[in-house]
Amino acid sequence: MARQDGRIPLLGYADRLTVRPGEEIGFKVSSHGPAPFDAWLTRSITADPNPDGPGVVEEPVAASFAGRYPSRVQPFNPGSHIVVEGAGALDLSRGGSVEARIWPTLPADGREQVVIALGRLVLMLDGSGRLVGRSGEAAATVSEPLKAERWYRICLDLADGRLSVSWEALPHGRADAPRPGARGEASVPATETVSPAAVLTIAARLDADGAAIDHFDGRIEAPAVRDGGGNTLATWDFARRIESLAVEDAGPRGLHGQIVNLPTRGVAGSLWDGTVFRWCEKPAHYAAIHFHSDEIVDFGWDDDIRWTLPTDLPTGIYVCRLKCGEAEDAIPFFVPPPKGTRTADLAVLVSTFTYSVYGNHARPDFAPFWRDRFRDWGAYPYNPADYPEYGLSTYNRHRDGSGICHASHRRPLFTLKPGYATFGYGEGSGLRHFPADSHLIGWLHAKGIPYDIVTDEILDEEGAAALDGYKMLTTGSHPEYHTANTLDALTGFRNAGGKLAYLGGNGFYWKIARHEELPGAIEVRRAEGGIRAWDARPGEYYHAFDGGHGGLWRRQGRAPQLLVGIGFSAQGQFEADAYRVEEVAGDAPGAWILEGLEAGQLLGDFGLSGGGAAGFELDRVDPMLGSPEGITVLARSAGAPESFVTVPEEMLTHITTVNGEPPEALKRADMVYFDVPGGGAVFATGSITFCGSLPPDGYDNPVSRLLERVFRRFLA
């Protein structure tokens, strides 16, 4: 894919999502101008564009960076590949060969796909999937095209004044694969001597400007360069340092390479036979890298603004606002208090991992008529479904059909913009993630409840110490993605006497890994079960970043019920129902939460998220998965809309479930409370749409009053 300049006139992102007072942040902007753009700072209170809701509310904040900046277009270049410097040592002027094992995924894609390029010496596929070797102006092409998702050994050879290229089929379990040993070859006179090149590239080549083009889609293994006598000059062993951004040359010159745009490692190679499932145990079976022509995790833009936050900047959610002519953009970031301090008794957990993982999710059900609602509301105008070239989310697939398993915030994320609406149908605002969580932030401001921002990045890096001194922590609507460190920190806080409010659904669900060398990079392996947009291939359930098993936390013995008493149970369209208050004894734990409410009464039959407080994704109690004894079910969703389904990890057959309850009975949200030995307590709502019922009637409604009762008690 060629270098892109983008179609959006003004767009930016920050190099960090979490930044404390006294630390520095960089804002990276691409503006088509030609006039300069203006930048200023606001504090975000709400991010809902719905005119029937609170609106997008921001407070101006003085900032030293505020001012006017020259416009410039910053390019970005998708496509994962490897660059090897110092390739001038690979002198093939007297003959030699270039070879690799490949597993193409889009061989007949109508474009050239380079496997290895060493200056004017190129081993590649043409637009119909035929293997081609080029040496200067000479080109040899094998007539029979390669098949998709089959392993081949390919080779370009220079000897006796001729350029030869060949492929050989490797053993493969598919019945329609070429028989092992099947060959294709071609040969032409070599018309010029090959000059040493300074750079070798794998899975792409560099154009005259140094931009990577003609990217390969598929897996490459064991690329090597040999001299005319068959001696190895370089051989890159992708089984080494799988967790890193480096590729090691096992040859005599140590020409190590650097990965660009984070292709997928820890994937099955040509030797994988199902005898191991963790790449750490037999790395030679995972000696392949899967490259994608549309992969991009870091746009690599230069800073237009660098700003050191004042040491006295209050904790909160801030937005760098941009404007150039009629074009506007906004770059949110999250400011906790200085390390080791707190300014409130309440910590609000911002789920930056989840925001990143969903970043630029192009929904498969996106419909053109949604744009009408977004336009009429003045919502954020750009949608990933219309601009896939900016990189999609881990809920989408690459062009070759493989699942996107990497996420990053070091690129423009439309879904992280104030005023972004996910759904263009149904009742309410259709918000998710950052804009949806602003319903809670707006409520806290309306109720005058002081809070500190704490992000999951901080919990992962600092552990439970980041929560020292807080009486209470609350989540937003969807804290779905977690590391072991974040779960440990939340559990430690709760067990040490902290009060925990879980105000969402489908939380604490997927396990992620963070890359040690690439800030902001996150890996997801969708293994073994769960509601998911794609599934990991057999043998590829373990993260490349850290070697840990991926998939659901439930599959690792850490079901959400162990932390908050409830866990994911059902999902449907973006619609919702009310809760129905349960019959609760007056001396039951948490009975005080239902003050003024009667058994059977509906609670939350309204809201800006799906029209009700209990909807979209629902969590329920399950003692088998760790819901504690003494848990009180305060209310249950009154019913599940017709579109709702029981999540697959609950189903054994089409009629039987893991815990024995009927499938229909599992389509529910349980609002619960339980005490924890040591003085801790948990209040959990079990619904993604709960916070959307806080704003109606000026934040003065039964759902708002119930939650205020919980917060006041927990903070007392």
N, C-alpha and C positions, 0 to 999 in steps of 0.2 A: 504494500500500500504506500503510495507516494506521500511525501511530506504534505501535511494539511495546514492551511492557514485559518480554517474555521469560517463558519457562516454567521456567527453571532457577533454583533457589532461591538459589544462591551462585555467582558467576562473576566472573572478573577477567582483566585483562591489564596489561602494562607498556607504557609509552610508548617503551621502547627494548629491543632484544634484546642489544645490545652496550653495555657500560658499564664504564669503567675505574675503578680506585680513585681516589677524590677527586672523581669526577663524580656527578651527581644522577640519580636514576631516580624515576619516578612510577608508583604502582600504582593502578589504577582498578578499583573493585569495585562490583558490584550485588548487594545482599543483601536478600532478602525479609523477613529478620528474623522477628518484631519485636525479638528480643534483639540486642544488639551482636554483632559478629563479632570473633574473635581472629586476630591475625596474628603470624607469627614466621618466622625464617630458617633454612634448612637448606642444606647442600651436597650436591648430587646425586652419587651414586656409580654406582648402576644404577637403571633405570626400568622393569624387566621385571616384570610382575605374575604371571607364570607360577610356580605353586608348585614346579614341577620345575626352575626356574631360580634365579638369584641373588636374585630378589625385588626389590621397590622398596627400595633402601638409600639412606638419607640421614643425614648427620651434623648434629646441631644446631650452630648458629653464633650467638653472641651478636650482637644487632643493636639499635641504639638505637630502631628503630621498633616493636619487638616490644611488643604490648599489645592493648588492646581499643578498638574503634572503633564508632561508631553505624552501624546498618544503614540503608540507603536503597536504593530501586530506581532504577537509572539507565536511562532509556529510550533506545532507538535508533530511527532513522527511515530505513529503506532507501528507495532511489529516487533516481536521478540527475536533476538539473535545474539551472536557472540562475536566479539572483536578480539583479535589476537595481534598485539603490537610486536614489532621486531621480526616480522615475517621475512625480511630481507635475507635472513640466514637460511631460508629454504630455497636454495638455488637449484632450479630444475632446468637450467640452460643446456645441460648435457643429457637430458632425459630424466624420467621419473614417473611417479604416479600419485594420484590423489584418490582416496577411497573412503567409503563410509557404509554403514548399514542404515537403511531408512524405512519408514512406515508412513507413507504419504496418506493424508486424509482428504485432500482435495486435488488429486492429480490432474484432472481435466477441468481446471477452473478457468480456462481461457486466458491465463497470464503466465509469464515465466516465473519459476520458483527456484531460487538458487539454494543449493545444498552447501557448496563450498566455493568461495571465490578467492583467488590469489592473484590479484592484479587482473591481467587479461586471460588468465587461466580460470575457467569456470566450469563446474559440474552442476547441472541443473535439470529441471523438467521444463518442457515447453508447454504451451497452452492446452495441448491435448493429452498431456501426461506422458509424453515420450521422453526418454532419457537423452540428454544432449551434453556433449563435451565440447568446449570451445577453447581454442588456443589462438589468440589474436583474431584474425579473420577466418581461420579454419574452424569448421564445425562438423562434428559427427553426430548423427541422430539415429537411435535405435528405432526401428519401424513400429514395433509392438508397444503400445502404451502400458504403463504400470497400473495395477489395480489399487483401489483404495483399501487402506487398513490391512495390507499384507507386507511382510518383511522381505526386503531385498538387500543383497550386497551389491553395491554399485562401485564402478571404478573408471577413472580416466587415466590413460597410459600414454606416455610419450616415449617412443623408442624407434630407432632406425628410420627417422624422418617421417614417421607416421603418427597420427593422433587417433587413438582407439578409445572407445567407450563401451562398457558392457554392464549388464545386470545379471544377477543370479538369484533365483527364488530360494528363500530359506524355509525350513520346516514351519508349517502353520496348521492349526487345527481346523481351519475352515474347509469345507468340502469343495468350495469353488475357487480355492487358492491355486495358483500355479504349482505343479508338482515340484517338490524340492529338487534343486539342481537344474531346473529349466533355465535357459539362458536366452539373452538377447544381446546382440553386439553390432557394432558398426565401426568403420575405419576410413579415414581420409588422409591424404598427404598433409603433413604439418608444414605450413607455409612460412613460419617465422620462428626465430628463437625466443624462448620464454625468458623475459627479464625478471630478476627478483623484484618482489613487491614489498612495500613497507608494512602492509597490513593484510592479514588474512581474516575473512569473515565466514561464519557458519550460519546458515539459515537466512542469509540475505547477502546483498553486495552493496557497496558504497558508490554513490554517483559522484560527479565531478565536484560537487559542493560538500561531499562528506556525509550526505544523508543516506540512511539505509533504505534500500528499495528492493523490490522483487523478493519479498519474504516467502519463506517456505512454511506450509501448513502441514504439520505431522511430527513424527518422532525421528530423531537422528541419534545414532549410536556409533561409537568408536571411529570418528573421523581420523584420518592419518595421511601423512605425506611421506613418500619414500623416494630415494634417489634412484638413478638408473641401474644400480646394482642390487636393488631391493632392500637396501639398508634403511632403517627407520630414521627419518629426520625429525618427525613430530608425530605423536599419537595422543589424542586427548581422551582421557579416561573419565567419562561422566559419572562413573560409580564412586569417584572420590569427592569428598566434601560436598555431598548432596545438599546439605543445609545452607551452603554459602552462595555468594554471587560469583565465585571464581570457578573456572574449569582448569584442571591440571593437565599439563603436558607431561606424560610419562617418558618422553623421548629424551635424548641426550642434551638438548639445548634448553629445556625448561621454558618453553614458550607458552606460558600460562595465559589463559584468556579471561575476559570479563563479560559477564552476562549483561544484556541490555533489555529492559522492559519485562523482566521476570517471567521467562517461560516456566513451564511446570516440570519440576524434578520429582524424584521418588515415584516414577511411573514404570510400569512393566516394560522391559526391553525384549530383545529377540530371544534371550535365554530363559525368560520366566516360564516356569512349568507348573505353577500352583503348589509347589512344595513349601514355599515360604510366603508370608503375607506382609512382613515388615521389612522394609528395605535395609534396615540396620543389620539384619541377620544374614543376608546374602546379597551384598551390594551389587555383585556382578549380574544379578538377575534384574537389577534396576539401573542399568548403565545407559539408559536413554533419557533424552530430554524432549518434551513435547513443546514445539514452537507454534506460535499463532501469528498470523499476519495482522490481526486486530488487537493484539495485546498491548496495553499501556497502563502502567501503575503510577508513573511519575512524569508529568508533562515537562519537568525540567526548566520551567520558565525562570527568567531572571527576576530579581526583586525590582519593583518600581518604588516601593515604600518599605523602609525598615524603621521600626518604632520600638523603643524601650518603654514598657508600661511604667507609669509612675508608681512608686512604692506605696502610695496611699490610694491607688485606684480601688474602689470597692469591688468585692466579689460580685459576679453577675455574668449575664450573657450579653456580649457586645457584638456590634456589627460595623464593619468598615463599609460605608456607603460610597458608591461611585456613580458619577453621572457625566455623560458626554453628549451634548445636544439632547435628543429625545431618548437616547439609550441610557438605561440604568442597570446597576447590578448591586449585589450585597454579599458580603463575606462574613459569616458569623464565626465567632470563636468564644471560648469558655474560660472564664477567669476565676479560679479558686483563690482563697486567701493565701498569703505567704506561707511557705512550708513551715509546719510546726505551730501554726497559729489558727485560731478560729474566731469568727466575729458573730456567730449565732449559735443557738443550741440545735438548729436543724441543718442537716446536710441534704442537699438535693443531688441525687446521682444522675449525671448526664451520660447517656449510653452512646458514647462516641464510636465504640466498636460496631454497634448495631447501625448507627447512622452511616458508617463507612461501608459496611457489608451490603446494605441496601442502596448505596450510592449509585445514582443514575439507573435505577431499575426501570427498564422499559416493559411495562405490563403487557402480557399477551392479549388482554381483553381491552386494550386502549381503543377507543372509538373516536372517529373524527368529531362527532357532535360534542364531545367533552370540551373541545376548544372553545365552543360558544359560551359555556358557563365560565370557563377561566377568563375569557376576554371580558365578559360582562361584569365580572367581579373585580377586574383589575389585578387578577392573580399573577404569579410569576409566569411569564409568557412562553417559556421553553420547556419542552418535554423530551426525555430521553428517547421516546419512541420515534421522534422526528429527527433526532440528532445522534444516531448510534456511533458516529465517528469519534465522539468525545469519550468513548469507553463506557461499557455497560456494567451491570452489577453481577454479583455472584448468584442472582436469581435469573440470569440470562445465560445464553450459550455463545460460544465463539462461532465464527463463520463456518468452521468445520464440524459443528455439532457437538463438540466436547464442552463440558460444563466449565464456566468461568469460576475458578477456585481462588483467585486473588482479588483483594480489594485494597483501596488506598484512598486517603483524603488529599493526597498531593496532586490534585487535578481539580478542575471545576466540577462540582457536584450540584446539579440542578435541584436534586431532592433535598438539599441542605439549605435552600434559600428561603428566607421569610416570604410567606405568601404562596409557597408551592402547594398545590393541591394534587393529591395522588389519584383520587377518584372523581370522575365527572358525572356521577349518577347518584341517585338515592337521596335520602334526607340528610340535611346538615352540610358540613363543609368538606367532607371527603379527605380529611387530613390523616397523615401518619408521621411517626418519628418526630423530628425536630418541630415542625409546625404544630403537630398534635400535642406534644409535650408542653407547648406554650399555653395551653388551656390551664395547666397546673400552675405555671409561673404567674400567669395573670391572676389566678385565684389567690395565690400567696400575697401578691401586691394588694389585691382588693381587700383582703382580710388583715393586712398589716402584720403578717407573720414574717419575721426576719429569717433569712436563710443564707447559707454558704453553698457555692457550687463545688461539687466534687465529681470528677470524671472517672470513668472506669480505667482510663489510662493511668491515673494516679493510684488507684487501688491495685492495679497490676504491678506497678513499680514499687510502691511503698507499703503495701499490705494494710493490715488493720491499724497500723500506726497512723495512717492518714485520717482515721476516724476517731482518734483519741479526743475525749472531752465532749463529743456530741451526745446529746440525749436521744436524738432521733435521726434516722435516715429514711428518706422516701425515694422511691423510684418514680419514673414517668410511666408512660403507657405501654412500653414494649422493650424491656431490658433483656433481649433475647440471646445475645452472643457474649460468651464469657470465657475467660481463662481460668485455670485452677487457682491462680493467685487472687482473682477478683472474688471467686466463690469463697475461698478461704477467708478473705478479709471481711466479707459480709457475715459469714458464719461466726467468725471471731467477735465481731461487733455485737451481734445478737446475743451470743453466749456470755459476753461480759456485761450484760445488763442493758444493752442498747435496745431502743424501740425501733422496729422496722416496719415500714408501710410499703407494701407492694401494690401499686395502683394500676396494674396492667394485666395483660394476658400473654400467653405463650412466652413467658420469661424463663431465663436461665436454662435454655433449651439446647443450643448448639455449642460445641467446643470449637475454639479457634486457636491458632498459633500466630505469634508475632515474629517478624524477621529481625534478627539481631543486627544486621548490617544496613537495612533499608528502613528508615523511619516511616511509620505509618502503614507499612505493608502488613496485611492480614491474610491468613490462609484458612480455607474451609474445605473439608473433605466430607461430602454428603454421603455418609456410609450407613448402610444396614437398615435404615428406616426413617420415619419422619415425613412431614409435609415438605416436599422439596421440588425444585424446578428441574433437577437432573440428579442422577445417581452416579457415584464414583464407580469406576470399573473394578472388576475383581482384582484383588491384590493391591489395591491403591487406596486403602482406607487410612493409611498413616501419613501424617503431615511431613512434608519435606523440610519444613522450617526447623522442626525440633525432634522428629522421629516419634512423636506421640500419636496414639490412636485418635482418629478424628470421629466425627459423627455426633450423635446425641449424648448429652451428659447422662441421660437416663441409662444408656448402654454401658456407662462407665461406673455405675453404682452411685451416681449423684443426681437422682431424679429431683426436679424442683420441689417436690413435696417435702424433701428432707430439709430444705431451707425455709420455705414459706408456707408449707402445709398443703399447697395445691399445685397442680401441673397441667400442662396442655392436654386438652381432651377433644375439642371440636372446633371446626372452622367452617365459614360460609362466605357468602357475598358480604359487601360492606353494608350490613344492616344489623339492627339490634332490637332487642326487646327490653322489658323492664325486669328488675328483680321482684321476687315475691318474698316478703318477710316471713321467716320461719317462726315457729312456736319455740321460744327460748325461755328456760326457767330463769327466774329473777336472780338466782345465785350462780348461774353459769358464767364461766369466764367470758368477759366481753359483753355481758348482757346490757351494760350501761350504754353501749353504742346505739342500741335500739330505743333509747328514751324517746317517748312521744310517738312511737310507731306501734302498730298492732299486727299480730300474726295474720297473714293473708293479704296484707296491704301491699299494693304495688309501689315500687320505689324506682324512680328513674325512667318513666315512660316518656321521655323527652331527651333531647340532647343534640349537640352539633356533630356527633360521630355516629352515623347510621340511624339517628333518631331515637336512641335509647342508651341506657347505661350498661347493658349486658349484651355485647355483640361482637361480631366479626371473628375473634378468636377467644376461646373460652377455656378456663382452667377449673379443675375440680379436685376434691378430696379423694385420696386413695390410700388407705392404711398399708396396702401391699407395697406401695412405693415410698412409704415413709411419712405419711401424714401422722402427726403425733397423737397419742392418747390425750384426751381432754380438749381436743380442738372443738370449737363451737362454730357450727354453720349458722350464720346470722341471717342469710338470705340466699335464695337460689333464683337463677334466671327463670322467668315465668314460662318461657318456651323458646325453642330454637326455630328460627325461620326455616322454610322448606329447603333452602339452598345448603343448609349445614350438613356436614358429614363428620363421622367419628374419625379421628386421626388414625393412620394405618398402623402405628405401633401398638394401638389398643386391640387390634383385630387379629384373631388366630385363624378363623375362617370367615366366610361372608356372614355367618350368623352367630359366631361365638367370640367372646372377648377374653382378654388376659385375666381379668378379675372376676369373670362370670356374670357381670351385669349385662342386661340386654344392650345392644348398641345404641338404641334410642335414648336409654337412660344416661348415657355418657355425654350426650349433647347438652351440657349444662355449665353454667358458671356458678361456683360456690364462693360467696363472700364469707370470710372466716376470721376468727381471732383465736390465738392461743398464747398462753404464758410460757416463758422459758425459765428453767431453774437459774437462779442468779439475778433475777429481776428483769430480764429481757421480755419482750413481747412482740408479736407479729399481728398486723392487720393486713389482710389481702383481699383484693376485689375479684380477681379471676376474670377480668374482661378488659380487652384493649380499648373499648369505647367508653369506659367509666369516666375518664377525665373530661370527655366531651360534654358530660352532663353538669359540669360545674358552672360554666358561664351563664346559662339562661337566667332571665329575671335579675340581671345585675348581680350574679353570683349569690343570689338569695333564693334558694330552692331546697327541697328536702335532701337531695344528694349533697349539696354544698354544706348544709347544716350538719348532716351526719359526719362528713369528713372533718369539718371544723371541730366537732366534739372529740373525734379521735386525736387530732393534732394538739388541741389544747390540753388534753389529758396526758398524752405522751410527752409533751414539752413542759408540763408542770413540775 
